[in-house]
Each structure stands twice: as C-alpha cells, then as structure tokens.
Amino acid sequence: SLTVSMDPTTSRSFWHRNTMCTKIKLLDVLKAINRFAFVTSDYPVILSIENHLCIDQQIVMASMMTHIFKSKLVSYDLFPQDPDLPSPDALKKKILVKNKKIQENS
C-alpha cells in the first residue's frame, strides 16, 4: 500500500501519513519496487495506491510508472465484460496498480 501526496517543498514525495516514516520520493520508491519486486517470487505484485494528488499530478505519477515498470506494468482493464480474469500464472512478473478512477471535476 502506497500513500502518495504532494509535498509542496520537495514535490512528488511519497509517505505514509500519521506514521513515523520519513518522506520518500515517489521516483525512488518506484525504482526500488522495479528492482526488487520479483527477487523472491515471479507472481504478480499489486500496488494499492492511496491517492491524494490532483489530476495533473496523477498523470505525472502514471507516466513515471509507465516509464519505470515498462512491460511489467499491466496497462489494460482486468475487469472487462468477460468474467474470466487472468490467472496468477498468466500475470507472472507483472505489476498491477489498484487506484480509484480519476474524475476530471473532482
């Protein structure tokens, strides 16, 4: 689970709110995930994003993920009309992102 917020002094920082964690740049977190995600297991990694960014910042975050994760990132809808989801075996070495759909007017 990642809590992503904009820090006005450093921009694009990542941190867990209300914890003792220090602020970490989102770029550094994504690079670490990319490097170590499949060291122990080839099964998919699910990143659950608690998103506190405006739409422009969310676009930047998505671009960062696309650039860093490249072909590892699942960038298609896993919940189409077809009720059959891909198996974990079919998603080996893939990174899935769980995030609320962004609204233009919110």
N, C-alpha and C positions, 0 to 999 in steps of 0.2 A: 504494500500500500504506500503510495506516494502522495504527500500533500504538497501541492505546487502553488506558490504565491509569489507575487512580485514584491521584491524588496526595493523601495524607492532609492536606496543608497547604492546598491550593487547591481540591480536588475537581473531578472531571470534566476532568482535563487529558489532553492528547494529546502523546505524544512517541515518537521512535524510540529504542529502548534501545541502549546501547553505541555511541552516535554523539556527535558534537559539537553536535547540535541542542539548542536550548533548549526548555524545555517550552512548549507552546502549548495554550490552552484548546480543547477539542473544539468548543465552540459557535462559536468564531472560525474554526476550520478548515472546519466545515460551511458557514458563511456565505460564506467565500471560494470554496469549491467551487461553491456555488449561483450565485454571481455570475459566475464566470469559466469554468465548465465548457464552455460552448458558444460561446465567443467565436471560436475558430478553426474548429471543426467541429461539425456537428449530430449526428454519430454518437455512440452511447452511451458513457457513462463508467462504468467498473467500479471500484468501491471494494472493495479486498480488505482486510478487517479482521483484524488480528492482535489477538485479543480477550483481555484479562486482567482482565475485570470479573466480579463476581458477578452472579447472575441479576437482582437488583433494579436494579443499575446498567445492565445490558444493556437492561432495559425502559425506563429513562430515556433511554439512547442512541437506541433505536429511536423513541421519542416525539420526540426532538429532530430526527431525520432526517425523520420524517413531517411535523412542523411546518415545517421549513425548506424541504425539497425539494418539498412538496405534490404536485402531479400529475406532477412529473418522476420521482418515485420509483416504480420498478417494485415493486409490493407483492403480486404473485401469483407462484405457482410456475412457473418457466420449464422445469422438468423433470417435467411430468406424464407420464401413461402414453403420450401421443401422442409419437412420436419426432421429429416436426417442430417444431423450435424457431423462434421468430420470427427473421426476417432482420434484419441491422443497419439496413436501411432502415425496417423496422417499429418499431425502437426508437430512432429519431432523437429527440434532445432528452430522452432518458431516462437516469436514474441507476440502475444496478444495484449491489446490495450482495452481496458474497460473504463469508459468515461461516459458521462451523460452527453446526449446530443446537444450541441451548442445552438442557441437561439440568437438570431440576429438582433432582436429587440429586447434582450434581457440583460 
